[in-house]
C-alpha cells in the first residue's frame, strides 16, 4: 500500500511541476545524488519506496513535503500540497561528496526494503549479515560473568590504546601465532575491527594514494579507503583456485601510487583460507614493491575441517604489517564491539604513520572499556568456539549442509568454505538471463521473503554471485533452500 500511495503522489507532483523522469535524473546529477533510470522506474511503478536521503531529494525537487510524498494526509485544497512558485527557496543540505563512491550494501537498499516489508508485517528470512546472536549463538558464560564482575571498575576512560591486561593478552596471542616484534605498545583496541579499519586508513592515505584490496572484499575496506581520499584498486581472487588471490593480477595492479595491500584471511565473503605458499607470494610482492600489509583476520578462530590459519605477519618480519582481529565472531559477541589492531615487523618503516595512529586513537579517547575487560578471559583457557566448528557442531554442520544444498540447485555452484560463516555461490547468468545481481536480490526478497546480498555489495564486478550467511539452524536453511530452489525454477530477468 505504501509503495502505490507513494507512486501516485510522485506522479501527481511530477505532473504539477511539469517534470518527466529525465528531469528528475538531471536534477539528481546536478545535486550529485546517485540515482539511476531503474530506480525512478521502480518508484513510479510502485515496486519500491526510496530511502530517506532520496525521498528528501525528491520532495525538495518537486516542492512537496516528505510526509505528503510518503502518503501522509493531504490537504482538502490540492494546491496547498505544493509550494508556491514565489516562495523563498529553503536551503537544502546534501551528503558529502566524499560519500559518492562509498558502498556498504550489507546494510544497503535491499536491507532497507526488507525493513519496510517487516514494518508492514511480512516475515523476512535474513541471510545477509554475520550477526551470531539472533541465530541462537551465545557468549561463553565465563565471559559474561567476568564483564559483570568488572563493570564497576570500567566506569572511567582507559589508556587510548586500551587496558594493559587486554593488550597483554593480545600480545601473547600474537606471539603464539609466531608474529614477531610485537609489544604491548604496538596494540590498539577498538570498538570492533570496523573502527580500526577506518582509523588505520585515515592515518595513512593522502589524496590519490592507492591501496590493493581483494575482489570480492568486505566492503568496509573499500569504503574506508575512499573516505580517506585514497583509491581502492581491486585485485581478483580466483574462484577456480579456491578463491585464493591471483598473484599475477596483484602485480599488474601495482603502480607508483600503490601504498599498501589488504588481505582478508579467512575471507569474507568467500570463506577462503589462504595457504602458506600464497601468503608467502604476497609477502614477496610486498617486499619487492615496498608495500605495507594490512591483514583482516577476524575469523582466524573459526577454521573448519582441522585446517590451520597462518598470520601473514609471521612470514614478514622485515616488513611493516598491521593485523586486525577481535571477539565478535569467535565468541559470538558482535554487539560488544571488541576488536584490536597489532603493529608488527619492521616498525622503523612506519614510525611517522604510528604517530598518526596515536593521534587519531587519542582523539576518540578510548574504546569500550567493559568490552576490553573480557579480552584476557576470552583469549585464555578453553576456546568454546571449538564446539561449533568440529563435526557435530552447529557451524560445521550448517556449512556442510548449505554447501551440498546450493550445489544441488540447477544453475548454482559454490566453492566449499574453509572458515567463517559465509558461502559465495555462483549463478549461471546465461541460464537465468541475469544482468543485474542487485535486482535479483530484490526479486528474491519480494517473491520468497529471503534477504541476501549480491556480489556487487562485495565489490565483485560481474552480476553472477551472492553471499549466504549460514548461521541459521539447518531446519531454517532447509526452508530457505526449498524456496530458492522453487524460485530458480522459473526466474528469468
N, C-alpha and C positions, 0 to 999 in steps of 0.2 A: 504494500500500500504506500509506504514512504517513497519508494522509487517512482511509482506512477504519479503521485502528487507532485514530487519534485520536478519530474519531466514536464508535466503540464504547466507548472509555474515558470519553468525555464523557457519553454516555448512562448508563453504569454509575454514574458519580459523581453525576449528577443524581438518579438513582433512589435511591441510598444517602442522599443529602441531602434527598430528598423535595422536589426543586425542579423547576419547569417552566421553559420558555423565558421566560415573562413574569417569573418571579422573577429570572432572570439579568439581564434588561433593567433591572429596577428596581434591582438591586444595582449595575449599571453606572452608572445615573443618579445614585444616591446617592454613588458614588465619583467622579463627574464623569469617567467613561470614555465615550468616544464609541463606541457600539455600537448597531447597528440590528437590526430584525427580520430583514432579508435576510441579515445577517452570521451570526446564530445559525442560521438555516435552512440556510445553506451549510455551517456547521460540523457540525451534527448529521447532515446527509446525506452528509458525507464529500467534498463537492466542493472544499473548500479548508481550509487549516490557518491559524489566526490567527498574526499576527506576535508578536514576543517580548512586548511590553507587554500585549497582550490575553491571551496564553497565561498569563502570570503572574497576571493578574487572575482568570482562570477557575480556575486552580489554587488560589489563595488563597480564593476564594469557595466552592469545593467541598471544601476541606480535603484536597487531594491535592498531591503533588509535581509539578513541571513535567515532570520526566523520565518519571514514570509516565504522566501525561496524554498526553505525546507518543507513548507506545507503548513506553517502556522496560521492562525486565524487571520483572515483577510478583512479589510475594511468594507463597510457597506457601500462606500464610494470607491469603485475600482481605481479611479485615477489617483486616489490618495496613497495607493500602494507603491506608487512610483515617485521618485524625486522630481522636482520641477527643474526645467531647463535652466532657470535663472538662479538656482540655489548656488551659494558659495561652495565650491568643491571642498570636501573634507580631505585632509591629508591621510593617505593610507601608508601602511608600513609592511614592507615585503621582507621575506627572509634574506639573509646574507647571500651574496653571490658565491661565497665560498662553499655553499651547500649545493651548488648547481649540479655537480657531478658526484655527489655523495649518495651511495646506495646502501640501504640496510633493510632488505626485503624480508629478513627473518621476522621483523615486526612491521612490514610494509603494507601496501594496498590490499593484497588478498587477505591479510590478517585483519585489516580494518573492515573488510566486507564480512568476514566471519563474525566479527564482534557485532556488526549490525544485525546479522541473522540471529545471533544468540539473543540480542536485545528484543527481537521480535518473537522469541520463544522457540527458535529452532535449535535442536541439539546438534552440535558440530563435533566430530571426532578430530582432535588436534594431534597431528603428527608432524608439527612444524618446528618445535623448539625443544632443546635438550634440557628440560627442567625436571629433575627426577621426582620431586616431592608430590606433584599432582597424580603421579602414577603409582603411588603407594610405597616409594622408597623412603626410608627414614634414616636419620643420622644415628651413628653409634651412641648407645646410652651413655657411655663414659664421656663422650664429647659434650653432650648436653649437660650432664652433671657438673663437669668442670666449668662450663660457662656460667651456670647458675651460681656455683660456689665463688666465682671470682668477680661477679658483677660489681660488687661494692668497691672493688679495687680498680675498676676500669672507668671511673667517672671523669677522670681528667684526660688531657691530651697525653699521648705517648711521645717519644722521640719521633721526629718527622719520618724517619726510615722505618720505625716500628719498635715494638717491645724487644728488649735484648733476648729474652727467653725464646721468642718466636724466631728471631733471626738466627740464633744459635742452633735451633733445631733444623732450620732450613739449611744452614751451612753444613751441618753433619749429614743431612740427607743428600746434598750435592756431593760431598766427599765420598759417600757410599756409592755414588754413581760415577766415581773417578773423574769428576770435574776438577781441574787444577786451579790453584792460586785463587781460592775464594776465602774471604774473611767476613766477619760479621758486618763490617762497614761496607761491604760490597752488595748488601742485600737491602731491597726496598719492599716493604709490604704495601698492599694496595687494596682498594675496595673492589676486589675481583681483578682478574688479569686485564679486563677491558680498560679500566682506568689507567693501568700502567702502559698498555699499548699506546694510548693517546699521549701520555706523558713522555714516553720514550721517543715518539716521532716528533713531538713538538720541540723537544730539546735538540734534535739532530738536524732537521731539514730547513734549508733555505729554498726560496722560490726556484723551481726548475730542477732541483735535485731529484734523481731517480732512485727508486727502490724496487728491486725484483721481488715479486710476490707470486705465489703459485696460483694457477688456474686449474681447477676450482680452488677457491680460498674461503676462509672465514671472513665475511665481507667487512668486518670492522677494521682489518688491516688496510685494505684499500681506502676505506673512508678516512681513517686517521692520517694516512699519507697525504691524501688530497686536502684535508682540512689544514694540514701543517704547511701547505704550499708546495709540496712535492708532487712528483708524478709517479703513479703506480704503473710499473711495466710488468705485465703478466707473462710468466713462463709456463709452459704446458706440463701438466702431469699426465703421464701416458696410461690410458686405461688398459691398453694391451700388455702393459708391463706392471700389472698390479697397482696402477695409479702412482708409480714412482716418478719423481721429477725427471724430465728429459734434459740431460746434461748438455747435449748439443744445442738445444733451444735456449738454455740459460746463457751459454757462450754467445749465441747470436744476439741476444738482447742487451749485452753489456756495452755501454758507451762511456765516453769520458765523464758523463754526468752521473754515472751509477755510483751510489754511495754505500749501499748495503743490500743484502739478500735476506729474505724471510723464508723460513721453512716452518711448516705446521706438521708436527710429528709427535704422536699419531695425528692423522689428518682428519679434519672436519671440513668437508662433508663426506669424504670417500671411505674413511675407516682404514686407510693405508698405514702401514708401519714400515718405515724405511730401513733397509738392511745396512749393515756396516759399510759395504762396498759403495753403496750410493752416497751415504753420508761422507765417506772419505773423498769421493769425487767432488762433492760440493765444497768441502774444505779446500781441496786442491785449487779449485776455481777461485774461491775467495782469497786464497793466498796469492795466486798469480796476479789478480787484479786489485789487490789491496782493499777488499770489501769487509765491512762489519757483518757479523752473522747475528740475526735475531731468530731465536728458536722458540716457538709456541708449543709447549709440552704439557698442556693442562690435562691430557688424557693418558699420561705416562703410567698411571697405576691401574689402567683399565685394559690391559693387554690380554687377548683371548688365546686359547689353544697353546698355552705354555710358552709363547714366544717371548723374546727379551727386547726391552726398549733400551736403546743406546742414545745417550745425550750427545749431540754433535759437539758440544763444548769439550767433551772428554777427548776428542780427536784433534783439537785445535788449541794447544797450549800457547802457541806463538801468535794467535790472532785475538782480536777483541770480540768477545762473544757476550750476548745478553740472552739469558734463558728465562722463560716465563712458565709458571705453574701455579697451582692453587688447590683448594679443597672442594670447590663447588661440585665437581663431578665425582671424584673418588670417594668423598664422604657424604655425598647426596645432600649437600647444604648450599645449594646455589644462592638461596636468599640471604645467607650470612655474609656473602661478598668477601671471601678470603682468598687473596692472590698474592703472588710475590714475583719479583724480578731480581735476577742474580747476574752480576758482572763477573766475568772470569777471563782467564788468558792473559794476554799482554796488555795490561791496563795503562801502560805508558802511552799507548796509541790513542787512548780516549780520555786523557786527563782533563782536557778542556770540556769535552762532552759531559763528563761526570759532574763538573761544576754546574753545568746546565741542568742536569738531573736533580742535583741537590737544591738548586734554586726553585725549580718547579715543585719538588717534594715539600720544601719548606712553605711554599705558598698555599698548599692545601692543608697545612698543619700536620695532619697525620691521617692514617686510615682508621677504620672502625676498631676501636680498642677491645671491646668484648670479643669480637671475632678473632683478633690477634691472639687473645689469651688462650685459645684452644689449640693453636698450631703445635705446640710442644707435645700435647697429649695425642693429637691426631696423627702425627708423624712417628710417634714412638710406639713400641709394642706391636701387638697383633693387628694386622690390617684387615678389617672386616669386609672390605670390598672383595677379598678373595672368595667369599661365599657366593658372590654374584657372578663371577667371571670364569668359574670352573664348571665342568659338566654337572648338570643338575641345578646350577644357579640360574637366577632369572635372566640376567643379561646374556649369558651364554646361550641358554635355550631359546630365548627370543630372537637372538641373532641367527641361530641355526634355522629356526622356523621361517623367518622373513626372507632369508637368502634363498631357500628352496622354493618358497611360495612365489616370490617375484619371478624367478626363472621359469616357473611353470605357467605363467601368464603369456599367451601368444603375443609376440610383439615387444616383450620386455626382456631385458637381461641385466645381470648385475655381477660385479666382482665381489667376492666374499670379503666382508670387513675383517680386519685383524685386531681391531681395538675400537673403543668408544661406543657410541650409541647410535651410529648412523650408517645407512646404506645409500648409495647414489646410483639408482637404476638408470639404464639407457632405454630410450624409446625408439622404436623403428619409425622414424618420422615419415618415411615414404608410405608405409602401411596405413598410417593414420592421417596422412596429409597435414602434419603439424608444422606450422611455420612460426608460431608464437607460443613459447612454452609458458609464459605468464598467463596467456589466455586459456591454455589447457588447465592450469591450476584453478582459475576462476570457474571454468566449466565443471570441473570435478567437484568443486566446493558447492556449487549451486545444485547440481544434479544428484550428488551422492553424499553431500554434507561431510566431506573429508577435506581437511586443511593440510596442504603440503606447500613446500617452497620450491619454485622452479630452479633449474640450473642457472638461469640468468641472475638469480639472487645471490649466487656464489661466484659471480664474475666468470662464468662459463659461457663462451660466446655462441655456441651452437644451441638451437632450441630442442635439444634431444635428451635432457636429463632432468631429474628432480631428486630431492632428498626426502627420505623417510626416516623419522625418529622411531626406533624400535623399543622404546621404553615401556609402552603399554603391555599388559599381560597378554599371553598368547591368545586367549579367547577374544580379546579386543582386536588384536592383529588379524585373527581369522575373519572377524566381521568386516574389517577394512579390506582385506584381500578379496573376500567374496564380492563386495561392492565394486572394487576396482576391476575385477575380472569381468563382471557384467558390463561395466562402463566401457571397457576397451572392446567389447564385442560389437558395439555399434558406433563408437565415437569416431568422427571424422571432422577435421576443421574445414 
